[in-house]
Amino acid sequence: MDFKTFLNHVLTDTKVKLTDAFDRNFERKGFFNQKWPEAKLPNRRGSLMIRTGTLRRSIRSTIEGTSVRWTSAVPYADIQNNGGEIEITAKMKRYFWAMYYKAVGAAKGRKGAAQKAFSVEAEHWKALALKKVGDKLKIPKRQFIGNHTEVKRMVAEIVDFNIKEALNNIHQ
């Protein structure tokens, strides 16, 4: 086995194994052993990061030269992975008001805990809607792709396996 074939095996194995590991971060609700911050608003539709599954399904991996690269076409992928601040726009305020009225409407006719849950949700949307255009909204870091000690361990394991395979092929 020549070096080019060996490198191709290592890169392909790395791509497959780490893509699967990064995908499982959505199930773990964290970046390997680092749990994501809890959402301020309880989510009736499952985890905050997999309400629709769009972000999770958008992750693509490619081999570029001597490295593997993961990308996403979803515009909010970077801010979710790294955290940061976004500026509130007039369009966002309209959305917040729409969600407020939807939550208020859902609370009507309900009793007890269900009404309280929708009231809490309505107050959350109202607080966001009352913010001024241009105010900053902090998005906490919920990393799902990147460097981690577990990633380094997996890559070392893949390289060791492929070295042993190459040595076995030499001796045959």
C-alpha positions as CSV (number, residue, x, y, z in Angstrom):
1,M,0.0,0.0,0.0
2,D,1.4,3.4,-1.0
3,F,1.2,6.5,1.1
4,K,-1.6,8.1,-1.0
5,T,-3.8,5.0,-0.5
6,F,-3.0,5.0,3.2
7,L,-3.9,8.7,3.6
8,N,-7.1,8.2,1.6
9,H,-8.1,5.3,4.0
10,V,-7.4,7.5,7.1
11,L,-9.3,10.5,5.7
12,T,-12.3,8.4,4.6
13,D,-12.4,6.6,8.0
14,T,-12.1,9.9,9.8
15,K,-14.9,11.4,7.7
16,V,-17.3,8.6,8.4
17,K,-16.5,8.2,12.1
18,L,-16.5,11.9,13.1
19,T,-19.6,12.6,11.0
20,D,-21.4,10.0,13.0
21,A,-20.0,11.3,16.3
22,F,-21.0,14.9,15.5
23,D,-24.5,13.7,14.5
24,R,-24.8,11.9,17.9
25,N,-24.1,15.2,19.7
26,F,-27.7,16.2,18.8
27,E,-28.9,13.1,20.6
28,R,-26.6,13.8,23.6
29,K,-27.8,17.4,23.7
30,G,-24.2,18.4,24.1
31,F,-20.7,18.5,22.6
32,F,-19.5,15.0,23.6
33,N,-19.4,15.4,27.5
34,Q,-20.2,19.2,27.6
35,K,-24.0,19.6,27.9
36,W,-25.6,22.5,26.0
37,P,-27.2,25.3,28.0
38,E,-30.8,24.8,28.8
39,A,-33.4,26.7,26.7
40,K,-35.0,29.6,28.6
41,L,-38.4,28.4,27.3
42,P,-39.5,24.8,27.7
43,N,-39.9,23.2,24.3
44,R,-43.0,21.1,23.7
45,R,-41.5,19.7,20.5
46,G,-38.4,18.1,21.9
47,S,-34.8,19.4,22.1
48,L,-34.1,23.0,21.2
49,M,-31.5,21.9,18.7
50,I,-33.6,19.3,16.9
51,R,-37.1,20.9,16.7
52,T,-37.2,20.3,13.0
53,G,-34.0,18.4,12.4
54,T,-32.9,20.9,9.6
55,L,-29.6,21.8,11.2
56,R,-28.7,18.2,12.0
57,R,-29.5,17.1,8.4
58,S,-27.7,20.0,6.8
59,I,-24.2,18.9,8.0
60,R,-22.0,17.8,5.1
61,S,-18.5,16.4,5.2
62,T,-15.9,16.5,2.4
63,I,-12.3,15.5,2.0
64,E,-10.3,18.4,0.8
65,G,-6.6,17.6,0.0
66,T,-5.2,16.2,3.3
67,S,-8.1,17.2,5.6
68,V,-11.8,16.6,6.2
69,R,-14.1,19.6,6.3
70,W,-17.6,19.8,7.8
71,T,-20.1,22.5,6.5
72,S,-23.7,23.4,6.8
73,A,-25.8,25.5,4.4
74,V,-28.1,26.6,7.2
75,P,-27.5,30.3,8.0
76,Y,-27.8,29.9,11.7
77,A,-25.4,26.9,12.0
78,D,-22.3,29.1,12.8
79,I,-24.0,31.1,15.6
80,Q,-25.4,28.0,17.2
81,N,-22.0,26.2,17.1
82,N,-20.0,29.2,18.3
83,G,-22.5,31.4,20.1
84,G,-22.6,35.1,19.7
85,E,-24.9,38.1,19.4
86,I,-27.5,39.0,16.8
87,E,-29.1,42.3,16.2
88,I,-32.9,42.5,16.5
89,T,-34.6,43.6,13.3
90,A,-38.1,44.9,12.6
91,K,-38.9,41.6,10.9
92,M,-37.8,39.7,14.1
93,K,-40.1,42.0,16.2
94,R,-43.0,41.2,13.9
95,Y,-42.3,37.5,14.4
96,F,-42.0,37.9,18.2
97,W,-45.4,39.7,18.3
98,A,-47.0,37.0,16.1
99,M,-45.7,34.3,18.4
100,Y,-46.9,36.2,21.4
101,Y,-50.5,36.4,20.0
102,K,-50.3,32.8,19.1
103,A,-49.3,31.8,22.7
104,V,-52.0,34.1,24.2
105,G,-54.6,32.5,21.9
106,A,-53.5,29.0,22.8
107,A,-53.7,29.9,26.5
108,K,-57.4,30.9,26.2
109,G,-59.8,28.1,27.2
110,R,-57.1,26.1,28.9
111,K,-57.0,25.4,32.6
112,G,-54.3,24.9,35.2
113,A,-50.8,23.9,34.2
114,A,-51.5,24.1,30.4
115,Q,-52.7,27.7,30.8
116,K,-49.7,28.6,32.9
117,A,-47.3,27.1,30.4
118,F,-48.8,29.1,27.5
119,S,-48.8,32.2,29.7
120,V,-45.0,31.8,30.4
121,E,-44.4,31.3,26.7
122,A,-46.5,34.4,25.9
123,E,-44.5,36.5,28.4
124,H,-41.3,35.3,26.8
125,W,-42.4,36.4,23.3
126,K,-43.7,39.7,24.6
127,A,-40.4,40.5,26.3
128,L,-38.6,39.8,23.0
129,A,-41.1,41.8,21.0
130,L,-40.7,44.8,23.3
131,K,-36.9,45.0,22.7
132,K,-35.8,47.9,20.4
133,V,-34.7,47.3,16.8
134,G,-30.9,47.2,17.0
135,D,-30.7,45.7,20.5
136,K,-28.4,42.7,20.8
137,L,-29.7,39.2,21.5
138,K,-27.2,36.8,23.0
139,I,-27.2,33.3,21.5
140,P,-25.4,30.8,23.8
141,K,-22.8,28.4,22.4
142,R,-24.3,25.0,21.6
143,Q,-21.4,23.4,19.9
144,F,-22.0,20.3,17.8
145,I,-18.9,20.3,15.5
146,G,-15.3,21.1,16.3
147,N,-12.1,20.1,18.1
148,H,-12.4,18.1,21.3
149,T,-10.3,15.6,23.2
150,E,-12.7,12.9,22.0
151,V,-12.1,13.9,18.4
152,K,-8.3,13.6,18.9
153,R,-8.8,10.2,20.5
154,M,-10.9,8.9,17.6
155,V,-8.5,10.2,15.0
156,A,-5.5,8.6,16.8
157,E,-7.5,5.3,16.9
158,I,-8.2,5.5,13.2
159,V,-4.5,6.3,12.3
160,D,-3.3,3.4,14.6
161,F,-5.8,1.0,12.9
162,N,-4.7,2.0,9.4
163,I,-1.0,1.7,10.3
164,K,-1.6,-1.8,11.6
165,E,-3.6,-2.7,8.4
166,A,-0.7,-1.3,6.2
167,L,1.9,-3.3,8.2
168,N,-0.2,-6.5,7.8
169,N,-0.3,-5.9,4.0
170,I,3.4,-5.5,3.9
171,H,4.1,-8.7,5.7
172,Q,1.8,-10.7,3.4
